[in-house]
Amino acid sequence: MKKKILLPLFLFLMTFVSLAQQISKEELLFLTPEWKGERFPDGRPKVPDEILKRMKLVTLEEAWAVLKGANYKHAYDDGWMCINPDSVLVGRALTATFMPGRPDVQRAIDKKGHEKDGRIKSQNSWPIDMLVKGDVYVVDQFGAHEDGPTIGDNLGNSIFAKTGNGIVYDGAVRDINGLKELGSFTSFVRSYHPSHHLNDPAGELNTTLIGINKPTRIGKAMVLPGDVVLGRDGGVIFIPPHLAEQVVKTSEIVRLRDMFGHQRLREQKYTPGQIDSRWSDEIEKDFSIWLNDHINELPVPKEQIKELLKTRTW
């Protein structure tokens, strides 16, 4: 009877320990089969830098519409406190999941991390050591507030140096003045608290890291490693990598049509009713001419405008 009880307990604990490992390449390939592009050596989808650059001009509404149309209804979350909100956060998600601290699990994960996986220092630094340029550190800190912050200005500087980006952090941060000094460290966090993280399994322990670069939950959204993070205007949306290019191209078409429509309304060439409804062949032809005439001035890559013009018959 005793052995029957101990075996399930052992398997339960081993599940938590394995969760703190970096996700295997096989697991990532299994979870992201619709991504056909380049990947990092560990299997994480690597959406091209050019798509990330163009993503900075995409609005939340444009991204949300594409994802909703593809039946991705749990990819957006809001209600954030934003650090340095004057710029846009875009990058590839690297995820971490914490749970309320539990000393026995903490000790088991520490031992395996230090002795078998070659990790150093405390658990909250392990995912940060994995970050590369263009990543966004996405953390489920279960909303931890007092005595919960694992990120202050020291780790913030390290994250920014590695990625060039800010973070999405479902919990409290500290040293907020120092984080604001990193001008492009545009970040979305739940709260601020001047306390610091308690990480002593023999004393006070507030959080335990149970997942590195695995699927995680951020508010109402499910996030996978390699998702494209778009944070702006108080909200964050997580775009599956195989939909990133579609989001960008859809946004660019909407942007060009809006620019053309607004210009023609200012010129009083068309009425609001004509622009707000389905465009006539006359307006579509005018739009094609306008695209060709302004191709070197528009905020969309010239190659994309040429591709768009090839599909038009007006």
Backbone bond lengths (Angstrom), bond angles and torsions (degrees), N, CA, C in turn:
res aa  C-N    CA-C-N  psi(-1)  N-CA   C-N-CA  omega(-1)  CA-C   N-CA-C  phi
1 M - - - 1.472 - - 1.520 110.62 -
2 K 1.332 116.58 -41.53 1.453 120.30 -177.88 1.527 110.82 -62.98
3 K 1.364 115.84 -41.11 1.457 119.19 179.37 1.519 111.21 -65.01
4 K 1.335 117.24 -36.84 1.457 120.46 179.73 1.522 111.65 -64.44
5 I 1.323 116.63 -31.83 1.470 120.78 178.64 1.523 110.62 -77.10
6 L 1.341 116.12 -42.57 1.461 120.23 -175.32 1.523 112.48 -68.14
7 L 1.329 118.43 -35.61 1.460 120.27 -177.13 1.528 112.72 -63.04
8 P 1.350 119.73 -49.52 1.471 118.55 176.52 1.528 112.35 -60.50
9 L 1.347 118.20 -36.75 1.458 120.70 178.72 1.520 110.43 -64.04
10 F 1.335 116.12 -41.67 1.460 120.28 178.84 1.529 110.83 -62.53
11 L 1.334 116.26 -45.15 1.468 119.85 179.30 1.520 111.47 -63.80
12 F 1.338 116.18 -36.91 1.463 121.00 177.70 1.525 110.88 -61.01
13 L 1.342 116.09 -47.59 1.459 120.29 -179.81 1.520 111.23 -66.35
14 M 1.336 117.52 -38.10 1.454 120.33 179.33 1.519 111.49 -64.84
15 T 1.331 116.65 -30.74 1.462 119.73 175.93 1.517 110.73 -62.81
16 F 1.338 117.38 -44.02 1.456 120.20 178.21 1.514 110.95 -64.43
17 V 1.334 116.98 -41.51 1.461 119.88 -178.99 1.521 110.12 -62.62
18 S 1.326 116.78 -43.90 1.458 119.11 -178.10 1.522 111.32 -65.81
19 L 1.327 116.60 -30.36 1.453 119.14 179.71 1.513 112.29 -63.33
20 A 1.325 118.41 -26.74 1.451 120.63 -178.80 1.517 112.32 -79.94
21 Q 1.332 117.61 -5.76 1.439 120.40 177.56 1.521 110.32 -77.91
22 Q 1.346 115.56 160.14 1.446 119.44 169.94 1.516 108.66 -65.69
23 I 1.309 116.32 138.36 1.462 120.11 -178.58 1.525 109.33 -59.86
24 S 1.327 116.43 144.16 1.463 119.65 179.91 1.524 110.23 -77.54
25 K 1.325 114.88 157.51 1.461 120.11 177.94 1.519 110.75 -60.72
26 E 1.332 116.35 -39.51 1.460 120.95 -179.47 1.530 111.17 -62.23
27 E 1.350 116.77 -40.63 1.463 120.24 178.49 1.523 111.30 -64.19
28 L 1.335 116.61 -42.12 1.457 119.74 -178.85 1.526 111.42 -67.82
29 L 1.313 116.79 -39.89 1.460 119.36 176.64 1.529 110.54 -62.48
30 F 1.319 116.08 -39.02 1.460 121.09 178.89 1.527 111.67 -64.56
31 L 1.332 116.64 -40.92 1.464 121.15 -174.88 1.528 113.14 -80.63
32 T 1.325 118.08 -19.51 1.478 120.64 -175.43 1.530 110.75 -126.10
33 P 1.328 118.68 54.28 1.468 119.81 -175.31 1.520 114.33 -70.14
34 E 1.338 117.38 -19.85 1.460 119.80 -176.81 1.526 112.38 -83.21
35 W 1.335 117.44 -8.12 1.463 120.27 175.29 1.527 108.42 -86.04
36 K 1.333 116.82 121.07 1.468 122.16 -176.65 1.531 112.29 -109.32
37 G 1.322 117.26 2.84 1.455 119.96 -175.06 1.517 113.63 -93.31
38 E 1.328 114.83 -160.18 1.463 122.17 -177.55 1.520 110.61 -66.60
39 R 1.330 115.17 151.45 1.467 121.74 177.21 1.519 109.66 -132.14
40 F 1.335 114.40 157.12 1.451 120.08 169.43 1.534 108.61 -69.84
41 P 1.347 117.94 163.31 1.468 119.56 179.74 1.523 113.83 -54.60
42 D 1.341 118.07 -29.09 1.466 120.25 180.00 1.530 113.04 -83.97
43 G 1.344 117.05 1.02 1.456 120.67 178.21 1.514 114.87 99.09
44 R 1.310 117.87 -7.72 1.471 119.93 -178.58 1.529 109.84 -66.78
45 P 1.344 118.25 130.79 1.464 120.06 177.95 1.515 111.96 -55.95
46 K 1.335 115.87 137.95 1.461 121.67 -178.94 1.524 109.09 -119.71
47 V 1.330 115.18 85.54 1.461 120.22 176.27 1.531 108.20 -60.48
48 P 1.331 119.10 134.55 1.472 121.48 -174.45 1.519 113.19 -57.88
49 D 1.330 115.37 148.69 1.460 121.50 178.54 1.524 111.49 -57.82
50 E 1.332 117.50 -35.73 1.460 120.80 -178.63 1.526 110.77 -63.04
51 I 1.331 117.12 -38.61 1.469 120.09 177.57 1.525 109.91 -66.88
52 L 1.347 117.20 -40.67 1.465 120.23 178.27 1.523 110.65 -61.84
53 K 1.324 116.63 -40.82 1.468 120.53 179.72 1.522 110.64 -61.91
54 R 1.316 116.51 -45.33 1.463 120.44 -179.73 1.522 111.93 -70.50
55 M 1.343 117.04 -25.88 1.462 121.68 -179.92 1.526 112.15 -64.49
56 K 1.313 117.90 -23.55 1.474 120.87 -177.27 1.529 112.46 -63.43
57 L 1.331 117.81 -19.93 1.465 121.00 179.04 1.528 112.75 -96.03
58 V 1.323 117.11 -2.66 1.466 120.87 -179.32 1.528 109.83 -77.59
59 T 1.315 117.09 138.76 1.462 120.82 175.68 1.529 109.67 -88.90
60 L 1.329 115.43 161.40 1.464 119.76 176.79 1.522 111.17 -62.00
61 E 1.338 116.56 -36.71 1.463 120.13 -179.38 1.522 111.23 -63.71
62 E 1.339 115.90 -41.67 1.466 119.73 -178.78 1.531 111.03 -66.16
63 A 1.337 115.89 -44.77 1.465 119.75 179.14 1.530 110.59 -65.20
64 W 1.311 116.53 -43.88 1.466 121.49 -178.24 1.526 110.63 -60.86
65 A 1.332 117.33 -40.58 1.465 120.53 -178.50 1.521 111.27 -63.65
66 V 1.325 117.25 -41.89 1.468 120.23 179.24 1.523 110.21 -65.63
67 L 1.326 117.12 -44.99 1.464 120.15 -178.61 1.528 111.20 -66.03
68 K 1.321 116.87 -40.76 1.460 119.11 178.13 1.521 110.74 -62.62
69 G 1.331 116.10 -39.93 1.459 119.91 178.90 1.519 112.69 -63.41
70 A 1.339 116.10 -26.94 1.466 120.88 178.24 1.528 111.46 -94.39
71 N 1.341 117.47 9.51 1.468 124.57 177.03 1.529 113.28 72.63
72 Y 1.325 117.15 25.73 1.461 121.23 172.48 1.529 107.45 -97.66
73 K 1.325 115.88 92.77 1.461 121.66 -171.84 1.521 113.57 -100.70
74 H 1.319 117.30 -0.24 1.463 120.70 -177.30 1.526 109.66 -129.32
75 A 1.334 114.54 58.24 1.466 120.11 -176.30 1.525 112.55 -123.86
76 Y 1.334 117.46 -0.25 1.469 121.07 -173.04 1.519 110.26 -124.15
77 D 1.329 115.89 144.60 1.465 120.57 174.72 1.522 109.03 -147.68
78 D 1.345 115.86 146.38 1.462 119.99 179.38 1.515 109.84 -136.18
79 G 1.337 117.04 -164.62 1.454 121.46 -176.24 1.519 112.54 81.76
80 W 1.335 116.70 28.27 1.453 121.95 -175.68 1.518 112.86 -91.87
81 M 1.310 115.88 155.94 1.451 123.22 163.15 1.532 106.20 -93.33
82 C 1.320 117.10 126.09 1.467 120.40 -173.62 1.521 110.88 -107.74
83 I 1.324 115.76 129.97 1.465 122.73 173.74 1.521 107.81 -97.39
84 N 1.324 117.00 127.77 1.468 123.09 -177.78 1.531 111.51 54.84
85 P 1.342 116.64 66.96 1.467 120.94 -173.74 1.521 114.71 -78.54
86 D 1.343 118.11 -0.18 1.459 119.70 -175.56 1.521 113.73 -79.71
87 S 1.320 118.05 -3.71 1.458 120.63 175.51 1.524 109.12 -126.60
88 V 1.323 115.42 175.87 1.465 121.77 -174.68 1.524 109.14 -108.80
89 L 1.322 115.96 138.08 1.460 121.65 177.71 1.526 109.44 -95.10
90 V 1.342 115.71 120.73 1.464 121.40 177.44 1.517 108.71 -139.95
91 G 1.322 116.92 133.86 1.461 120.51 176.00 1.514 111.31 176.13
92 R 1.335 115.06 -178.93 1.459 121.97 -178.99 1.524 109.47 -92.95
93 A 1.310 116.63 131.66 1.465 120.79 -175.27 1.528 111.99 -71.72
94 L 1.333 115.01 131.94 1.461 122.84 162.93 1.517 105.20 -119.99
95 T 1.322 117.49 122.28 1.457 120.82 -166.76 1.522 113.33 -106.18
96 A 1.318 114.35 154.90 1.468 121.89 172.19 1.525 107.59 -143.74
97 T 1.326 115.76 144.03 1.460 121.46 179.90 1.521 109.81 -126.93
98 F 1.327 115.49 124.40 1.455 122.51 175.81 1.526 109.31 -111.15
99 M 1.334 115.39 155.19 1.456 122.02 172.29 1.530 108.33 -130.15
100 P 1.332 117.92 165.78 1.465 118.81 175.62 1.525 111.10 -53.60
101 G 1.338 115.75 139.92 1.453 121.13 -171.63 1.522 114.23 -59.02
102 R 1.323 115.49 138.36 1.458 122.06 175.56 1.529 106.90 -138.91
103 P 1.333 118.45 114.28 1.471 121.26 -170.17 1.518 115.22 -57.64
104 D 1.349 119.07 -41.94 1.462 118.89 -176.52 1.524 111.44 -66.40
105 V 1.338 116.26 -41.58 1.461 120.02 178.14 1.529 110.17 -68.36
106 Q 1.345 116.60 -39.80 1.457 120.91 178.16 1.530 111.10 -58.52
107 R 1.327 116.47 -45.98 1.472 119.99 -179.29 1.531 111.63 -64.64
108 A 1.341 116.03 -40.59 1.463 119.16 179.43 1.524 111.52 -63.86
109 I 1.338 116.28 -43.73 1.466 120.21 -179.96 1.524 110.63 -68.61
110 D 1.322 117.72 -41.07 1.468 120.87 176.57 1.527 110.90 -57.71
111 K 1.333 115.91 -47.96 1.462 120.04 -177.01 1.515 111.38 -61.13
112 K 1.322 116.44 -47.25 1.454 119.58 179.94 1.524 111.17 -65.10
113 G 1.340 116.69 -43.02 1.453 120.08 -179.30 1.515 112.76 -61.74
114 H 1.345 116.21 -44.05 1.461 120.04 -176.64 1.528 112.39 -77.99
115 E 1.329 117.02 -40.98 1.471 120.13 -172.14 1.524 113.56 -89.08
116 K 1.330 118.14 -31.86 1.460 119.96 -175.45 1.521 113.79 -109.55
117 D 1.330 116.50 -36.01 1.468 119.51 -174.82 1.524 113.08 -96.44
118 G 1.341 117.15 -5.80 1.458 120.09 178.08 1.510 114.72 72.54
119 R 1.319 117.70 21.82 1.463 120.04 179.30 1.522 109.77 -81.80
120 I 1.329 115.32 154.84 1.457 120.60 -177.69 1.526 109.96 -123.65
121 K 1.319 115.21 161.90 1.469 123.21 175.36 1.529 110.23 60.80
122 S 1.342 115.78 -155.80 1.461 121.02 -173.17 1.528 111.16 -87.52
123 Q 1.319 114.88 163.35 1.457 120.48 -174.12 1.528 113.49 -60.20
124 N 1.322 117.75 -33.86 1.458 118.78 -176.18 1.527 112.78 -66.59
125 S 1.351 117.57 -14.80 1.460 120.01 177.94 1.529 112.29 -92.44
126 W 1.336 117.88 -14.62 1.465 120.01 -174.26 1.533 112.93 -60.48
127 P 1.340 120.14 -50.89 1.468 118.40 179.34 1.526 112.00 -64.67
128 I 1.320 116.92 -33.55 1.460 120.18 -178.62 1.517 110.84 -63.71
129 D 1.336 116.97 -34.39 1.470 120.57 178.31 1.525 111.71 -62.94
130 M 1.326 118.12 -19.98 1.462 122.30 -176.55 1.533 112.56 -91.02
131 L 1.314 118.90 -11.11 1.461 121.77 -174.08 1.529 112.09 -66.91
132 V 1.334 115.39 145.81 1.460 121.95 175.07 1.529 108.56 -132.33
133 K 1.327 115.84 171.69 1.460 121.67 -177.73 1.537 110.38 -56.51
134 G 1.323 114.80 133.73 1.461 120.76 178.94 1.509 114.62 91.25
135 D 1.352 117.34 -4.94 1.467 119.95 178.03 1.525 111.14 -80.10
136 V 1.316 115.65 159.13 1.463 123.11 166.67 1.524 106.69 -123.93
137 Y 1.314 116.53 124.25 1.460 121.48 178.93 1.528 108.12 -78.18
138 V 1.337 116.72 114.84 1.463 123.46 -175.36 1.523 107.44 -113.32
139 V 1.345 116.86 116.93 1.455 120.94 -168.44 1.522 111.53 -126.77
140 D 1.335 115.21 125.16 1.463 120.61 168.84 1.529 107.50 -90.27
141 Q 1.337 115.93 100.66 1.462 122.53 179.60 1.527 109.85 -104.84
142 F 1.329 115.60 20.66 1.470 126.05 178.11 1.538 112.30 46.20
143 G 1.337 116.76 32.28 1.458 121.62 176.79 1.513 114.57 71.72
144 A 1.338 119.06 14.45 1.470 122.50 -176.94 1.527 110.73 -52.59
145 H 1.328 115.60 133.82 1.464 120.20 -174.32 1.537 110.04 -117.77
146 E 1.316 118.70 -94.96 1.464 120.86 -177.67 1.525 110.51 -65.43
147 D 1.332 116.06 132.19 1.472 124.35 -177.18 1.525 112.06 61.19
148 G 1.324 116.56 19.98 1.463 120.19 -178.91 1.512 116.22 -107.15
149 P 1.353 119.91 -24.01 1.463 119.31 -172.86 1.529 113.29 -58.87
150 T 1.323 115.78 122.63 1.464 120.40 173.26 1.528 111.13 -101.17
151 I 1.328 117.33 -7.22 1.465 121.09 -178.65 1.516 109.83 -123.76
152 G 1.332 114.72 124.88 1.455 123.34 172.10 1.519 108.61 -128.52
153 D 1.335 117.11 -158.85 1.457 117.76 -174.51 1.530 113.52 -71.04
154 N 1.342 119.05 -25.68 1.469 119.65 177.68 1.527 111.28 -67.53
155 L 1.334 116.37 -54.83 1.457 118.66 177.88 1.528 111.33 -65.85
156 G 1.332 116.47 -32.01 1.460 119.69 176.82 1.516 111.52 -60.89
157 N 1.337 116.68 -43.05 1.466 119.86 177.14 1.520 111.32 -63.53
158 S 1.333 117.05 -39.61 1.458 120.64 178.95 1.528 110.97 -64.62
159 I 1.328 116.40 -44.79 1.465 120.73 179.14 1.522 110.51 -61.06
160 F 1.316 116.64 -45.21 1.458 120.88 -177.75 1.525 111.42 -65.52
161 A 1.339 116.52 -38.78 1.469 120.09 178.59 1.527 111.17 -64.45
162 K 1.321 116.83 -37.31 1.462 120.61 -177.93 1.522 112.35 -76.91
163 T 1.332 117.48 -38.51 1.465 120.72 -169.14 1.516 114.58 -110.03
164 G 1.334 117.37 -27.67 1.457 120.23 -170.62 1.508 112.18 75.10
165 N 1.334 116.91 12.31 1.465 122.63 -175.06 1.517 111.75 -130.82
166 G 1.329 114.76 170.27 1.446 122.06 171.22 1.517 110.62 -91.32
167 I 1.335 116.22 -155.27 1.457 121.88 -172.79 1.524 110.81 -133.26
168 V 1.333 115.64 163.06 1.460 123.11 164.52 1.521 105.00 -118.34
169 Y 1.328 116.39 115.38 1.466 120.94 -165.93 1.515 109.61 -134.50
170 D 1.321 116.32 106.08 1.464 121.20 -177.88 1.527 109.43 -83.45
171 G 1.324 114.57 71.25 1.457 122.99 -178.09 1.518 108.71 178.19
172 A 1.327 116.12 -168.84 1.461 121.19 -179.25 1.525 110.63 -97.47
173 V 1.338 115.99 145.68 1.461 122.31 171.06 1.523 108.66 -111.77
174 R 1.332 115.74 165.01 1.460 121.55 175.42 1.522 108.47 -123.49
175 D 1.346 116.55 178.45 1.480 121.72 179.61 1.525 110.95 54.19
176 I 1.321 115.92 45.12 1.461 118.33 -171.73 1.528 112.29 -65.77
177 N 1.340 117.79 -29.83 1.468 118.97 177.82 1.517 111.07 -64.65
178 G 1.333 116.00 -40.61 1.451 119.42 177.16 1.514 112.51 -65.70
179 L 1.333 117.86 -36.19 1.458 120.82 178.27 1.528 111.20 -68.03
180 K 1.324 116.52 -35.62 1.465 119.87 178.76 1.521 111.90 -66.84
181 E 1.329 116.65 -25.57 1.463 119.85 178.94 1.519 112.20 -68.28
182 L 1.334 117.00 -19.94 1.466 120.63 173.50 1.523 107.12 -82.01
183 G 1.308 116.76 90.64 1.457 121.77 -166.75 1.514 115.74 -54.07
184 S 1.328 118.35 -34.39 1.461 120.86 -179.05 1.524 112.38 -100.59
185 F 1.325 116.05 13.93 1.465 121.02 179.52 1.530 108.33 -84.53
186 T 1.328 115.48 61.99 1.461 120.73 -179.94 1.516 108.69 -70.96
187 S 1.330 116.59 117.80 1.461 121.28 -170.97 1.517 111.09 -137.12
188 F 1.333 114.65 152.96 1.456 122.30 179.07 1.523 107.66 -121.94
189 V 1.332 115.80 114.46 1.462 121.63 -176.13 1.529 108.02 -130.07
190 R 1.338 116.21 161.84 1.461 119.08 -178.26 1.515 112.23 -80.68
191 S 1.342 117.24 -36.01 1.459 118.62 -175.34 1.527 109.58 -165.00
192 Y 1.314 113.98 177.24 1.465 122.34 175.37 1.521 108.20 -124.62
193 H 1.354 115.81 141.28 1.458 120.33 172.69 1.526 108.10 -149.96
194 P 1.326 117.74 137.72 1.470 120.27 -176.22 1.530 114.19 -74.78
195 S 1.332 118.23 -8.40 1.464 120.60 179.34 1.523 110.10 -71.99
196 H 1.318 115.97 175.92 1.458 119.02 178.59 1.525 110.13 -126.60
197 H 1.304 114.94 165.33 1.456 122.99 -177.00 1.526 111.25 -65.03
198 L 1.321 117.04 135.62 1.471 122.14 175.56 1.518 107.76 -103.06
199 N 1.335 116.06 122.44 1.461 120.34 -167.25 1.528 111.94 -137.38
200 D 1.315 117.59 39.81 1.459 121.01 -176.78 1.529 109.45 -115.59
201 P 1.351 118.46 105.06 1.466 119.83 -178.45 1.519 113.38 -63.98
202 A 1.334 116.52 -15.83 1.468 119.40 177.50 1.524 111.13 -93.32
203 G 1.319 116.19 -7.77 1.459 120.25 -179.98 1.517 110.40 -132.56
204 E 1.344 115.92 -113.59 1.462 120.44 179.02 1.524 109.62 -95.59
205 L 1.301 116.02 129.23 1.465 122.37 -176.53 1.523 108.91 -137.08
206 N 1.305 116.35 116.76 1.459 119.47 -175.23 1.524 114.38 -101.97
207 T 1.328 117.55 -28.16 1.466 119.28 -178.15 1.519 110.24 -139.39
208 T 1.334 114.95 152.83 1.462 122.16 173.38 1.521 108.23 -133.18
209 L 1.315 115.51 130.77 1.463 121.52 179.47 1.526 109.41 -79.31
210 I 1.332 116.97 120.16 1.466 119.03 -179.54 1.517 113.34 -116.63
211 G 1.313 118.29 -6.64 1.460 118.89 179.91 1.502 112.36 -151.44
212 I 1.328 117.03 131.11 1.461 122.44 175.17 1.519 108.22 -120.85
213 N 1.327 115.21 122.28 1.464 121.16 176.15 1.524 111.94 56.71
214 K 1.337 115.18 42.78 1.457 121.83 174.08 1.526 108.43 -120.83
215 P 1.338 118.26 166.35 1.464 119.10 175.39 1.524 110.26 -54.29
216 T 1.328 115.92 137.81 1.455 120.26 -178.83 1.517 109.21 -141.30
217 R 1.325 115.88 170.51 1.461 120.80 178.48 1.511 109.21 -112.82
218 I 1.314 116.08 131.48 1.460 122.38 173.45 1.521 107.19 -121.28
219 G 1.326 115.71 102.20 1.458 119.41 -177.01 1.514 110.86 61.09
220 K 1.334 115.55 -116.73 1.465 121.03 -178.64 1.529 112.28 -96.39
221 A 1.325 117.00 7.45 1.464 120.44 -174.10 1.526 112.05 -113.81
222 M 1.327 115.38 147.09 1.464 122.23 169.59 1.520 107.95 -98.27
223 V 1.331 116.37 132.45 1.462 121.18 -176.22 1.521 109.45 -124.33
224 L 1.334 116.21 133.48 1.454 122.11 174.83 1.523 109.95 -112.00
225 P 1.334 116.75 150.05 1.465 119.40 174.58 1.526 110.10 -56.08
226 G 1.332 116.42 133.76 1.455 120.97 -179.04 1.509 114.55 94.04
227 D 1.346 118.14 -11.87 1.461 119.56 172.34 1.529 109.26 -57.55
228 V 1.321 116.56 147.18 1.461 120.18 175.15 1.522 108.74 -86.28
229 V 1.321 115.64 123.29 1.458 122.54 179.55 1.521 108.65 -90.80
230 L 1.328 116.39 127.86 1.466 122.20 173.48 1.518 107.58 -125.34
231 G 1.331 115.98 110.03 1.454 121.40 -179.39 1.517 110.80 -120.65
232 R 1.322 115.74 124.58 1.462 121.22 179.33 1.526 108.94 -168.11
233 D 1.327 114.93 158.78 1.470 120.87 172.03 1.523 113.08 52.26
234 G 1.339 116.49 34.97 1.461 120.81 174.84 1.507 116.12 87.22
235 G 1.326 118.19 -3.97 1.460 120.94 -178.01 1.520 111.90 -129.18
236 V 1.331 116.02 161.54 1.460 122.51 177.71 1.513 108.74 -132.12
237 I 1.339 116.12 132.88 1.454 121.14 175.76 1.522 108.39 -123.97
238 F 1.328 115.48 141.63 1.460 122.09 -176.58 1.531 107.66 -112.06
239 I 1.324 116.43 113.81 1.458 122.56 -170.59 1.525 109.59 -101.55
240 P 1.339 118.26 119.74 1.466 119.98 176.02 1.527 110.07 -54.09
241 P 1.319 118.25 139.52 1.472 120.01 -172.76 1.523 113.79 -57.83
242 H 1.339 117.45 -34.78 1.459 119.14 -177.86 1.527 112.70 -72.38
243 L 1.333 117.59 -9.73 1.467 121.16 177.58 1.525 112.69 -105.57
244 A 1.329 117.81 -2.96 1.466 120.71 -173.34 1.530 112.03 -62.43
245 E 1.323 116.96 -45.76 1.468 119.37 -178.80 1.522 110.72 -65.67
246 Q 1.312 117.49 -39.37 1.467 120.62 177.78 1.521 111.11 -62.18
247 V 1.333 116.95 -41.12 1.467 120.97 177.56 1.522 110.35 -60.23
248 V 1.336 116.71 -45.76 1.460 120.97 -178.21 1.529 110.98 -64.23
249 K 1.319 116.88 -47.40 1.467 119.81 -177.26 1.523 111.78 -66.25
250 T 1.318 117.07 -39.39 1.470 120.45 177.12 1.518 110.23 -62.43
251 S 1.327 116.37 -43.76 1.457 120.73 178.81 1.528 111.34 -60.83
252 E 1.318 115.90 -41.45 1.469 119.28 -177.56 1.528 111.42 -66.20
253 I 1.321 116.75 -38.58 1.466 119.44 177.61 1.522 110.34 -65.45
254 V 1.319 116.95 -44.60 1.468 120.67 178.14 1.528 110.11 -60.84
255 R 1.335 116.33 -42.62 1.466 121.16 -178.65 1.524 111.04 -62.05
256 L 1.332 116.91 -44.06 1.466 120.49 -179.61 1.523 111.19 -66.70
257 R 1.309 117.43 -42.05 1.465 120.12 179.69 1.524 110.91 -65.82
258 D 1.333 116.22 -37.77 1.469 119.23 177.50 1.525 111.04 -65.46
259 M 1.330 117.03 -43.74 1.469 120.17 179.26 1.527 110.95 -59.93
260 F 1.327 115.58 -46.55 1.465 120.28 179.05 1.524 110.91 -62.94
261 G 1.329 116.59 -48.29 1.461 119.91 -178.02 1.521 112.59 -61.51
262 H 1.337 116.15 -42.98 1.465 119.19 -179.73 1.528 111.09 -64.89
263 Q 1.340 116.13 -40.22 1.461 119.09 179.29 1.526 110.96 -63.47
264 R 1.320 116.08 -44.76 1.467 118.56 -178.80 1.531 111.30 -67.92
265 L 1.328 117.92 -30.68 1.470 119.64 175.95 1.521 110.72 -68.87
266 R 1.324 117.40 -40.09 1.475 119.69 177.27 1.523 110.88 -64.24
267 E 1.322 115.23 -35.42 1.470 119.81 178.52 1.527 111.95 -78.02
268 Q 1.349 116.12 -8.66 1.463 123.48 -178.59 1.529 112.35 60.20
269 K 1.337 114.54 30.17 1.461 118.93 177.01 1.520 110.77 -76.31
270 Y 1.357 116.09 -35.03 1.450 121.16 177.93 1.523 109.02 -126.81
271 T 1.305 115.72 160.80 1.464 120.68 178.20 1.537 109.16 -89.01
272 P 1.350 116.86 160.10 1.475 118.80 174.77 1.521 112.59 -55.65
273 G 1.324 117.02 -36.82 1.456 120.31 179.28 1.519 112.01 -62.19
274 Q 1.340 116.41 -38.01 1.464 119.73 179.33 1.536 111.77 -69.02
275 I 1.328 116.42 -37.40 1.463 120.61 -177.50 1.527 111.33 -78.81
276 D 1.334 117.44 -33.94 1.462 120.98 -176.73 1.523 113.20 -79.53
277 S 1.317 117.90 -16.96 1.459 121.09 -179.87 1.532 109.60 -102.91
278 R 1.314 116.41 -177.23 1.465 120.32 177.79 1.523 109.68 -59.70
279 W 1.312 116.08 128.71 1.460 119.61 -174.90 1.523 111.15 -71.08
280 S 1.315 114.69 141.65 1.462 121.06 175.71 1.528 109.52 -73.13
281 D 1.330 116.46 166.22 1.466 120.15 176.80 1.528 110.75 -59.73
282 E 1.337 116.03 -33.47 1.473 119.89 179.29 1.527 110.87 -63.10
283 I 1.336 117.04 -45.37 1.468 120.28 179.67 1.524 110.40 -68.24
284 E 1.329 118.03 -40.38 1.465 120.81 178.65 1.526 110.68 -61.28
285 K 1.314 117.44 -40.73 1.467 120.54 177.70 1.517 110.40 -65.25
286 D 1.326 117.11 -41.76 1.464 121.90 177.15 1.531 110.58 -61.13
287 F 1.344 116.37 -39.71 1.469 121.40 178.70 1.527 110.67 -63.81
288 S 1.329 118.58 -41.58 1.463 121.60 178.63 1.526 110.96 -63.05
289 I 1.322 116.41 -42.95 1.470 120.51 178.30 1.525 110.02 -63.50
290 W 1.328 115.99 -42.50 1.474 121.62 179.64 1.523 110.63 -62.12
291 L 1.322 117.55 -42.59 1.464 120.97 177.97 1.525 110.93 -59.50
292 N 1.317 116.20 -46.98 1.454 120.77 -177.95 1.523 111.55 -65.91
293 D 1.329 116.70 -38.39 1.466 120.80 -178.37 1.526 112.54 -70.93
294 H 1.344 117.37 -28.27 1.468 121.03 -174.70 1.532 112.66 -113.37
295 I 1.314 116.65 18.53 1.458 120.51 -171.58 1.526 113.58 -58.09
296 N 1.335 117.64 -29.37 1.467 121.01 -178.57 1.528 112.98 -86.56
297 E 1.330 117.10 -5.87 1.459 120.21 -174.59 1.531 113.01 -111.56
298 L 1.300 117.30 -13.82 1.465 120.93 -171.45 1.531 112.06 -81.16
299 P 1.346 117.31 149.97 1.472 122.09 -177.10 1.522 113.44 -81.84
300 V 1.325 115.30 42.36 1.464 123.07 178.23 1.528 106.15 -139.38
301 P 1.326 119.18 138.37 1.468 119.94 -179.57 1.528 112.19 -52.39
302 K 1.332 115.05 137.31 1.463 120.67 -177.54 1.533 111.63 -56.25
303 E 1.326 116.11 -37.56 1.458 119.94 -178.87 1.527 111.31 -62.74
304 Q 1.334 116.43 -36.29 1.468 119.83 179.47 1.522 111.45 -69.76
305 I 1.338 116.90 -36.35 1.460 119.87 178.09 1.524 109.80 -67.27
306 K 1.335 116.58 -39.42 1.464 119.56 177.65 1.523 110.75 -62.05
307 E 1.339 116.72 -41.34 1.454 120.26 178.04 1.526 110.92 -63.36
308 L 1.344 116.50 -39.37 1.459 120.69 178.98 1.530 110.42 -64.67
309 L 1.330 116.10 -42.93 1.465 119.42 -178.39 1.534 111.94 -64.38
310 K 1.338 117.37 -30.10 1.464 120.82 178.82 1.526 111.71 -65.37
311 T 1.319 116.43 -25.49 1.470 120.03 -177.08 1.522 112.54 -89.81
312 R 1.326 116.74 -4.47 1.461 120.21 -175.02 1.521 111.30 -98.79
313 T 1.323 116.76 139.71 1.467 121.36 -177.24 1.528 112.07 -108.77
314 W 1.347 116.07 4.43 1.472 117.59 -179.38 1.514 110.51 -89.69
